[in-house]
Amino acid sequence: MTEQERDYLFDLQGYLVLKSVLSPERLRAINSWVDEQPRRKPGEWIGNVHVHSYQGNDGTNYQNIIEGGTIFEDLLDHPAWYSDVQRWIGNQFARLSINECFLNLRGPGGFIGIHSGGHYPAFPCVTRHHSGNWMVGQINILMALNDIGPGDGPTVLIPGSHKCAVIHPFIAAGPNQVYRDTEPASAAMGMQEMYLKAGDALLFTDAVTHGSAARTNPGDRRILIYRYSPHYIATRFNYVPSEELLERLTPERRALIQPVAPRMAPGRTAATAAV
């Protein structure tokens, strides 16, 4: 598609499907990394990669996954999406940054509840275009590491819901105005299941009302998620990049994970500056 066509569909739908963005070689390397890890509990660490879960039913997250090696670092500025993300988020007031990046494994019964929507007044849910300029608060790149079809717990979303000022009735029936985690999001009206082949990616604004269906098939759904935001939105879990990672990264990639470099008086370190 041309840039104009991508802009139009992203503005209209709130998402794009990017086909075959991960090569077979990279898929094998990433899946081998997963297969080599013994199953761990949330709170444990694999070097500088943190094992985590949001609510338990969403599966196991390997947070800060860029610390897992160059197979993950190289995706920070992948040409399949990077220029679009830069255009939609970055401007004279906002530098691009990584808000969160993780690898998720989700087995049978696991799901994500319905959340987000244009009704919610939060910076990650801002998706605007006016006077020739974009202002997008967060863009997610969800990469399929294996095929995701019916019964695999696919991501679900409501096209165009990033522009909806009225709260979805399914969210409104829950305890708050942004998230309902008691049932899979696929139970809500208007949801569309997004099927992906291994190596495909789903690009979407976090403002789109989304979640997932429950996985009913055996085995794990495997995905990578990189979230991009303007630098003034704080990173989700504030993982401090290791010196080894910073030394390996190009200046452009380093700016993504450290858009505002620490500035401290002589003799101070991140450890001594911590409260």
C-alpha positions as a Markdown table, in Angstrom:
| # | Residue | x | y | z |
|---|---|---|---|---|
| 1 | Met | 0.0 | 0.0 | 0.0 |
| 2 | Thr | 1.0 | 3.6 | -0.4 |
| 3 | Glu | 1.6 | 5.8 | 2.6 |
| 4 | Gln | -1.7 | 7.6 | 1.9 |
| 5 | Glu | -3.6 | 4.2 | 1.8 |
| 6 | Arg | -2.0 | 3.1 | 5.1 |
| 7 | Asp | -2.9 | 6.4 | 6.7 |
| 8 | Tyr | -6.5 | 6.2 | 5.5 |
| 9 | Leu | -7.0 | 2.6 | 6.8 |
| 10 | Phe | -5.3 | 3.3 | 10.1 |
| 11 | Asp | -7.4 | 6.4 | 10.6 |
| 12 | Leu | -10.6 | 4.6 | 9.6 |
| 13 | Gln | -10.1 | 1.2 | 11.3 |
| 14 | Gly | -7.5 | 1.9 | 14.0 |
| 15 | Tyr | -5.5 | -1.1 | 12.8 |
| 16 | Leu | -3.5 | -2.7 | 10.0 |
| 17 | Val | -2.5 | -6.3 | 9.3 |
| 18 | Leu | 1.1 | -6.7 | 8.2 |
| 19 | Lys | 1.8 | -9.9 | 6.4 |
| 20 | Ser | 5.0 | -12.0 | 6.7 |
| 21 | Val | 7.1 | -9.4 | 8.5 |
| 22 | Leu | 9.1 | -11.9 | 10.5 |
| 23 | Ser | 11.4 | -14.2 | 8.4 |
| 24 | Pro | 11.3 | -18.0 | 8.9 |
| 25 | Glu | 14.8 | -17.7 | 10.3 |
| 26 | Arg | 13.8 | -15.2 | 12.9 |
| 27 | Leu | 10.7 | -17.1 | 13.8 |
| 28 | Arg | 12.9 | -20.2 | 14.4 |
| 29 | Ala | 15.4 | -18.3 | 16.5 |
| 30 | Ile | 12.7 | -16.7 | 18.7 |
| 31 | Asn | 10.8 | -20.0 | 19.1 |
| 32 | Ser | 14.0 | -21.7 | 20.0 |
| 33 | Trp | 14.7 | -19.1 | 22.7 |
| 34 | Val | 11.2 | -19.8 | 24.2 |
| 35 | Asp | 11.7 | -23.6 | 24.0 |
| 36 | Glu | 15.0 | -23.3 | 25.8 |
| 37 | Gln | 13.5 | -21.6 | 28.8 |
| 38 | Pro | 12.2 | -23.7 | 31.7 |
| 39 | Arg | 8.7 | -22.7 | 32.6 |
| 40 | Arg | 9.0 | -20.1 | 35.4 |
| 41 | Lys | 6.7 | -18.3 | 37.8 |
| 42 | Pro | 5.8 | -14.6 | 37.7 |
| 43 | Gly | 8.4 | -12.6 | 39.6 |
| 44 | Glu | 11.4 | -14.7 | 38.5 |
| 45 | Trp | 14.1 | -13.3 | 36.2 |
| 46 | Ile | 16.0 | -14.7 | 33.2 |
| 47 | Gly | 19.0 | -12.4 | 33.2 |
| 48 | Asn | 17.4 | -9.0 | 32.7 |
| 49 | Val | 14.1 | -10.5 | 31.3 |
| 50 | His | 11.3 | -10.4 | 33.9 |
| 51 | Val | 8.7 | -13.2 | 34.1 |
| 52 | His | 5.3 | -11.5 | 34.7 |
| 53 | Ser | 1.5 | -11.9 | 34.5 |
| 54 | Tyr | -1.2 | -9.2 | 34.5 |
| 55 | Gln | -4.0 | -11.2 | 36.1 |
| 56 | Gly | -2.9 | -14.8 | 35.8 |
| 57 | Asn | -5.5 | -15.8 | 33.1 |
| 58 | Asp | -3.6 | -13.8 | 30.5 |
| 59 | Gly | -0.7 | -16.2 | 30.5 |
| 60 | Thr | 3.1 | -15.7 | 31.0 |
| 61 | Asn | 4.9 | -12.6 | 29.9 |
| 62 | Tyr | 8.6 | -12.3 | 29.3 |
| 63 | Gln | 8.8 | -8.6 | 30.0 |
| 64 | Asn | 11.7 | -6.4 | 28.9 |
| 65 | Ile | 12.3 | -9.0 | 26.1 |
| 66 | Ile | 14.8 | -6.8 | 24.3 |
| 67 | Glu | 17.3 | -7.9 | 26.9 |
| 68 | Gly | 16.9 | -11.5 | 25.6 |
| 69 | Gly | 19.3 | -10.9 | 22.6 |
| 70 | Thr | 19.8 | -9.4 | 19.2 |
| 71 | Ile | 16.8 | -11.4 | 17.8 |
| 72 | Phe | 14.6 | -9.1 | 19.8 |
| 73 | Glu | 16.7 | -5.9 | 19.6 |
| 74 | Asp | 16.5 | -5.9 | 15.8 |
| 75 | Leu | 12.8 | -5.6 | 15.9 |
| 76 | Leu | 12.8 | -2.2 | 17.6 |
| 77 | Asp | 13.0 | -0.4 | 14.3 |
| 78 | His | 11.7 | -3.0 | 11.9 |
| 79 | Pro | 11.1 | -1.4 | 8.4 |
| 80 | Ala | 7.6 | -3.1 | 8.1 |
| 81 | Trp | 6.1 | -0.6 | 10.6 |
| 82 | Tyr | 8.8 | 1.8 | 11.9 |
| 83 | Ser | 8.3 | 4.7 | 9.5 |
| 84 | Asp | 4.5 | 4.6 | 10.0 |
| 85 | Val | 4.9 | 4.5 | 13.8 |
| 86 | Gln | 7.3 | 7.4 | 13.6 |
| 87 | Arg | 4.9 | 9.5 | 11.5 |
| 88 | Trp | 1.9 | 8.8 | 13.6 |
| 89 | Ile | 3.5 | 9.3 | 17.0 |
| 90 | Gly | 6.6 | 11.4 | 16.5 |
| 91 | Asn | 6.4 | 15.2 | 15.9 |
| 92 | Gln | 8.3 | 18.3 | 16.9 |
| 93 | Phe | 7.0 | 17.8 | 20.5 |
| 94 | Ala | 7.3 | 14.1 | 20.9 |
| 95 | Arg | 10.2 | 11.7 | 20.4 |
| 96 | Leu | 9.3 | 8.0 | 19.9 |
| 97 | Ser | 9.9 | 5.6 | 22.7 |
| 98 | Ile | 9.2 | 2.0 | 23.7 |
| 99 | Asn | 6.5 | 1.9 | 26.4 |
| 100 | Glu | 6.6 | -1.9 | 26.9 |
| 101 | Cys | 7.9 | -5.0 | 25.1 |
| 102 | Phe | 7.2 | -8.6 | 26.0 |
| 103 | Leu | 6.7 | -12.1 | 24.7 |
| 104 | Asn | 3.5 | -13.8 | 25.8 |
| 105 | Leu | 2.6 | -17.5 | 26.1 |
| 106 | Arg | -1.0 | -18.3 | 26.7 |
| 107 | Gly | -2.4 | -21.8 | 27.1 |
| 108 | Pro | -5.9 | -23.3 | 27.1 |
| 109 | Gly | -8.4 | -21.2 | 29.1 |
| 110 | Gly | -6.3 | -18.1 | 28.9 |
| 111 | Phe | -7.8 | -14.8 | 27.7 |
| 112 | Ile | -7.7 | -11.0 | 27.9 |
| 113 | Gly | -10.8 | -9.1 | 28.8 |
| 114 | Ile | -12.3 | -6.1 | 26.9 |
| 115 | His | -10.5 | -2.8 | 27.4 |
| 116 | Ser | -9.8 | 0.6 | 25.9 |
| 117 | Gly | -11.9 | 2.7 | 23.5 |
| 118 | Gly | -12.2 | 6.2 | 22.3 |
| 119 | His | -14.4 | 7.1 | 25.3 |
| 120 | Tyr | -11.5 | 6.8 | 27.8 |
| 121 | Pro | -9.7 | 10.1 | 28.5 |
| 122 | Ala | -6.1 | 8.8 | 28.8 |
| 123 | Phe | -3.0 | 9.6 | 26.7 |
| 124 | Pro | -2.5 | 6.1 | 25.3 |
| 125 | Cys | -6.1 | 6.3 | 24.0 |
| 126 | Val | -5.5 | 9.4 | 22.0 |
| 127 | Thr | -5.7 | 9.0 | 18.2 |
| 128 | Arg | -6.2 | 12.2 | 16.4 |
| 129 | His | -5.4 | 13.7 | 13.0 |
| 130 | His | -6.0 | 17.4 | 12.3 |
| 131 | Ser | -4.3 | 20.2 | 10.4 |
| 132 | Gly | -2.1 | 17.6 | 8.6 |
| 133 | Asn | -0.6 | 16.4 | 11.8 |
| 134 | Trp | -1.0 | 13.1 | 13.7 |
| 135 | Met | -1.3 | 12.7 | 17.5 |
| 136 | Val | -1.3 | 9.1 | 18.6 |
| 137 | Gly | -0.7 | 8.1 | 22.2 |
| 138 | Gln | 0.2 | 4.4 | 21.7 |
| 139 | Ile | 0.7 | 2.0 | 18.9 |
| 140 | Asn | 1.0 | -1.8 | 19.5 |
| 141 | Ile | 2.8 | -4.2 | 17.2 |
| 142 | Leu | 1.5 | -7.7 | 17.9 |
| 143 | Met | 3.7 | -10.3 | 16.1 |
| 144 | Ala | 2.4 | -13.9 | 15.8 |
| 145 | Leu | 5.1 | -16.5 | 16.6 |
| 146 | Asn | 2.8 | -19.4 | 15.6 |
| 147 | Asp | -0.4 | -19.5 | 13.6 |
| 148 | Ile | -3.4 | -18.0 | 15.4 |
| 149 | Gly | -6.8 | -19.1 | 14.1 |
| 150 | Pro | -10.1 | -20.2 | 15.5 |
| 151 | Gly | -9.7 | -21.7 | 19.0 |
| 152 | Asp | -6.2 | -20.3 | 19.4 |
| 153 | Gly | -7.2 | -17.3 | 21.6 |
| 154 | Pro | -6.9 | -14.7 | 18.8 |
| 155 | Thr | -6.8 | -11.0 | 19.5 |
| 156 | Val | -10.3 | -9.4 | 19.0 |
| 157 | Leu | -11.1 | -5.8 | 18.3 |
| 158 | Ile | -13.8 | -3.5 | 17.2 |
| 159 | Pro | -12.8 | -1.6 | 14.0 |
| 160 | Gly | -13.2 | 2.1 | 14.3 |
| 161 | Ser | -13.9 | 2.0 | 18.1 |
| 162 | His | -10.9 | 4.4 | 18.7 |
| 163 | Lys | -13.3 | 7.1 | 17.5 |
| 164 | Cys | -16.3 | 6.1 | 19.6 |
| 165 | Ala | -17.1 | 8.6 | 22.4 |
| 166 | Val | -19.6 | 6.2 | 24.0 |
| 167 | Ile | -18.4 | 3.5 | 26.4 |
| 168 | His | -19.0 | -0.1 | 25.2 |
| 169 | Pro | -21.9 | -1.6 | 27.1 |
| 170 | Phe | -19.8 | -4.7 | 28.0 |
| 171 | Ile | -17.2 | -2.5 | 29.7 |
| 172 | Ala | -19.8 | -0.4 | 31.4 |
| 173 | Ala | -21.2 | -3.5 | 33.0 |
| 174 | Gly | -17.9 | -4.1 | 34.8 |
| 175 | Pro | -16.3 | -2.4 | 37.9 |
| 176 | Asn | -14.6 | 0.5 | 36.0 |
| 177 | Gln | -14.7 | 2.5 | 32.8 |
| 178 | Val | -11.8 | 1.0 | 30.9 |
| 179 | Tyr | -11.4 | -2.8 | 31.6 |
| 180 | Arg | -13.6 | -5.9 | 32.3 |
| 181 | Asp | -11.6 | -9.0 | 33.0 |
| 182 | Thr | -14.3 | -11.4 | 34.1 |
| 183 | Glu | -14.9 | -12.8 | 30.6 |
| 184 | Pro | -13.1 | -13.0 | 27.3 |
| 185 | Ala | -13.4 | -9.9 | 25.2 |
| 186 | Ser | -14.8 | -12.0 | 22.4 |
| 187 | Ala | -18.1 | -12.2 | 24.4 |
| 188 | Ala | -18.7 | -8.5 | 23.6 |
| 189 | Met | -20.8 | -7.3 | 20.7 |
| 190 | Gly | -18.9 | -6.0 | 17.6 |
| 191 | Met | -15.7 | -7.9 | 18.2 |
| 192 | Gln | -13.8 | -9.2 | 15.2 |
| 193 | Glu | -11.3 | -12.1 | 15.6 |
| 194 | Met | -7.9 | -11.3 | 14.0 |
| 195 | Tyr | -6.4 | -14.4 | 12.6 |
| 196 | Leu | -2.7 | -14.3 | 11.8 |
| 197 | Lys | -0.1 | -16.6 | 10.3 |
| 198 | Ala | 3.2 | -17.1 | 12.0 |
| 199 | Gly | 5.3 | -14.1 | 11.0 |
| 200 | Asp | 2.4 | -11.7 | 10.5 |
| 201 | Ala | 1.9 | -8.7 | 12.7 |
| 202 | Leu | -1.2 | -6.7 | 13.9 |
| 203 | Leu | -0.6 | -3.0 | 14.2 |
| 204 | Phe | -3.2 | -1.1 | 16.2 |
| 205 | Thr | -3.7 | 2.0 | 18.2 |
| 206 | Asp | -4.3 | 1.1 | 21.9 |
| 207 | Ala | -7.4 | 3.3 | 21.7 |
| 208 | Val | -9.2 | 0.5 | 19.8 |
| 209 | Thr | -11.5 | -1.5 | 22.0 |
| 210 | His | -9.8 | -4.9 | 22.1 |
| 211 | Gly | -8.9 | -8.0 | 24.1 |
| 212 | Ser | -8.9 | -11.7 | 23.1 |
| 213 | Ala | -10.9 | -14.8 | 22.8 |
| 214 | Ala | -10.3 | -17.7 | 25.2 |
| 215 | Arg | -7.9 | -20.3 | 23.9 |
| 216 | Thr | -9.6 | -23.7 | 23.6 |
| 217 | Asn | -7.0 | -25.5 | 21.6 |
| 218 | Pro | -4.1 | -27.4 | 23.2 |
| 219 | Gly | -0.7 | -25.8 | 23.3 |
| 220 | Asp | 0.4 | -22.2 | 23.6 |
| 221 | Arg | -0.4 | -19.1 | 21.6 |
| 222 | Arg | 2.9 | -17.3 | 21.2 |
| 223 | Ile | 3.2 | -13.6 | 20.4 |
| 224 | Leu | 5.5 | -10.6 | 20.8 |
| 225 | Ile | 4.2 | -7.2 | 21.6 |
| 226 | Tyr | 6.1 | -3.9 | 21.2 |
| 227 | Arg | 4.3 | -0.8 | 22.3 |
| 228 | Tyr | 5.4 | 2.6 | 21.1 |
| 229 | Ser | 4.5 | 5.9 | 22.7 |
| 230 | Pro | 5.6 | 9.5 | 22.8 |
| 231 | His | 8.6 | 9.9 | 25.2 |
| 232 | Tyr | 6.6 | 11.9 | 27.7 |
| 233 | Ile | 4.4 | 8.9 | 28.5 |
| 234 | Ala | 6.3 | 6.9 | 31.2 |
| 235 | Thr | 7.4 | 3.4 | 30.4 |
| 236 | Arg | 4.9 | 0.9 | 31.8 |
| 237 | Phe | 7.2 | -0.9 | 34.3 |
| 238 | Asn | 10.3 | 1.3 | 34.3 |
| 239 | Tyr | 12.8 | -1.4 | 33.5 |
| 240 | Val | 16.3 | 0.1 | 33.5 |
| 241 | Pro | 18.3 | -1.0 | 30.5 |
| 242 | Ser | 21.5 | -2.9 | 31.2 |
| 243 | Glu | 24.8 | -1.4 | 30.3 |
| 244 | Glu | 25.5 | -4.4 | 28.0 |
| 245 | Leu | 22.3 | -3.7 | 26.1 |
| 246 | Leu | 23.0 | 0.0 | 25.8 |
| 247 | Glu | 26.5 | -0.7 | 24.5 |
| 248 | Arg | 25.1 | -3.0 | 21.8 |
| 249 | Leu | 22.4 | -0.7 | 20.5 |
| 250 | Thr | 22.7 | 1.8 | 17.7 |
| 251 | Pro | 22.2 | 5.4 | 18.8 |
| 252 | Glu | 18.8 | 5.3 | 17.1 |
| 253 | Arg | 17.7 | 2.2 | 19.0 |
| 254 | Arg | 19.2 | 3.5 | 22.2 |
| 255 | Ala | 17.0 | 6.6 | 21.9 |
| 256 | Leu | 13.9 | 4.4 | 21.7 |
| 257 | Ile | 14.5 | 2.8 | 25.1 |
| 258 | Gln | 16.2 | 5.8 | 26.7 |
| 259 | Pro | 14.7 | 8.9 | 25.0 |
| 260 | Val | 15.6 | 11.1 | 27.9 |
| 261 | Ala | 19.1 | 10.1 | 29.1 |
| 262 | Pro | 19.7 | 10.3 | 32.8 |
| 263 | Arg | 21.4 | 13.5 | 34.0 |
| 264 | Met | 23.0 | 13.3 | 37.4 |
| 265 | Ala | 25.7 | 15.1 | 39.4 |
| 266 | Pro | 29.2 | 13.5 | 39.3 |
| 267 | Gly | 29.5 | 10.4 | 41.4 |
| 268 | Arg | 25.8 | 9.6 | 41.4 |
| 269 | Thr | 24.5 | 6.4 | 39.8 |
| 270 | Ala | 21.1 | 5.0 | 39.1 |
| 271 | Ala | 21.4 | 2.9 | 42.2 |
| 272 | Thr | 22.3 | 5.8 | 44.5 |
| 273 | Ala | 19.7 | 8.0 | 43.0 |
| 274 | Ala | 16.9 | 5.5 | 43.6 |
| 275 | Val | 14.5 | 6.4 | 46.5 |
